Amino acid sequence: GIVKDILTNSSTHPHGIKVRLTDGKVGRVQSIIK
C-alpha cells in the first residue's frame, strides 16, 4: 500500500514505525526510506 501518515513520533522504533496507509489500514514498517 501507499503510506499516508506516520503515526510514530520517532524515526526509529524497536517494534517498527506505525503508519497509516491511504486505504485506512494501520501497520508497521521497519524503516523510513527518505
C-alpha positions in Angstrom: 0.0 0.0 0.0 0.9 3.7 0.0 1.8 5.3 3.3 -0.3 8.3 4.1 0.6 9.2 7.7 3.4 8.3 10.0 2.0 7.6 13.5 5.2 7.1 15.4 6.9 10.3 16.6 10.4 8.9 16.5 12.1 7.9 13.2 13.3 4.6 14.8 11.3 2.3 17.0 12.2 -1.2 18.3 8.9 -2.8 17.2 8.6 -0.8 13.9 7.2 2.5 12.9 3.4 2.7 12.9 2.0 4.1 9.7 -1.5 4.6 8.2 -2.0 3.7 4.6 -4.1 5.6 2.1 -6.8 2.9 2.3 -7.0 3.5 6.1 -5.1 0.4 7.2 -2.6 0.8 10.0 0.5 -1.2 10.0 4.2 -1.1 10.9 7.2 -0.6 8.7 10.8 -1.5 9.6 12.4 1.8 8.4 11.7 5.0 6.7 13.5 5.5 3.4 14.0 9.1 2.5 
